[in-house]
Amino acid sequence: MRIIPIILLLLTASCQTKVQSQQEPYYDYDVEERLEKKGIVLAEVGTPVANYVHAAQSGKLIFLAGKGPTRHDGSRITGKLGQDLTVQEGYEAARIVGIAQLSVLKKTLGDLNKVARVVKVTGMVNATPDFTDHPEVVNGFSDLMVEVFGERGKHARAAVGMSSLPRNIAVEIELVVEVAD
């Protein structure tokens, strides 16, 4: 008779563990369908031209290497903000970088619905010394992350000016995301 309560206790604990291990989906929509509905086309992800990788995972975090604004035709958006480009042109360049980073995430994860949260963004703006609208430029990237991932796209961020960037690109942005188990 003593064994029945023990068996019931073990069964109850087993059921609770199964319920706790089932994770709710992160989104009430499909992230990739959202991209399609918004007409956002991901880019092909090539092989890095130097000794680095596009993404490195450590635990639940994925660290994405900095990317610049490369259009689908392969051309880059170049120039300095405050001299060659307007804030709006910089914003669009940062948005294009966002699409490039989403493309890397898709290639890395296979499914963008696995992104639990955009954690940290570092935006570097190729700017003249007197340019001060770096945040407005990097908003192009940040706004896209929220457009795609909703509240989970909101992140900590730095938006800083640089005296130059590789190949004279307008912006370079790196990020850290958390992924599902």
CORTA-V979392 format. One record per run of one state. SS is the DSSP state (H for helix, E for strand, C for the rest). FROM is the first residue (numbers start at 1). LEN is the number of residues. If there is no record, write none. Layout:
ss,from,len
SS,FROM,LEN
SS,FROM,LEN
//
This chain:
ss,from,len
C,1,1
H,2,20
C,22,9
H,31,7
C,38,17
E,55,4
C,59,2
E,61,8
C,69,1
E,70,1
C,71,5
E,76,1
C,77,1
E,78,1
C,79,2
E,81,1
C,82,3
E,85,1
C,86,1
H,87,23
C,110,2
H,112,3
E,115,13
C,128,6
H,134,20
C,154,2
E,156,7
C,163,3
H,166,3
E,169,1
C,170,1
E,171,9
C,180,2
//
